């Protein structure tokens, strides 16, 4: 829902077989889920790919991934 775009929520995920959590604004989370689906990947698979090359924390790396993909289109 657009009204809650800025609300932060914690999400639990598996990365390379281990549990972790990330905190993202709803607007980033919705777009991240859309990108995973568009690429035919589960959320865990896409997070694992991002985790392999990230610099800094995982939540920031996901935001950058979403933004870079938005700028491509």
N, C-alpha and C positions, 0 to 999 in steps of 0.2 A: 504494500500500500504506500503510495507516495507520501502521505502525511507522516509516516514514521521512517523516512529515508535516513535520517541522521541518528536514529537510535542504535546504540551499540548492543550487540548480543554476542554471547559466547557460544561457540559451536565445537562439538567434540568430533574428532576425526581420527582415522588410522593413517599413519604415514610409515610406509615401509614396514608394516606390521606392528608398530607401536602406537599407543594411544597418545593423543595430544589435544589441545584445544587452542582455538584462535578466537580473537575478538574482532569483529568487523561491523561496520555500519550496515544496516539493512540494504541500502542501495548497492553496495559492493557485493554483498552476499548473493543477492538476487542475480546480478550480472555474472558473477562467478559461476553460479549453478547453470545459467544459460550457456555460458561458454563451454563448460564441461560437457553438457548435453550435445551442443553443436559439434564438438570434437569427438563424440562417441566415447567419452571417458567417464568413469565414476568420479565423484568429488575426490575420493582418496587417491585415485590414480593421477589426477591433475595436480593435487597438492604434492604428491611424491615427486612429480616432474619439477615443479617449482622449487621444492625443497633442495633438490640436487644442485641447483645453480644459484641459490639466493645468497645475498649479502645482507646482513641485518636480520631483523626479526621476521618471522613467517607472515604475520598479519600485514606488515608493510610490503613484503614481497608479493603477496596476493593482490593488494591494492595496485601496485605498480603493474602487475600482469594485466589486471582488468583495464587500467588506464591505457596501457600500450595497445591493447586490442581494440579499445574504443577509438583510439587515434588512427588506427589502420583503416577503419571503415568510414 
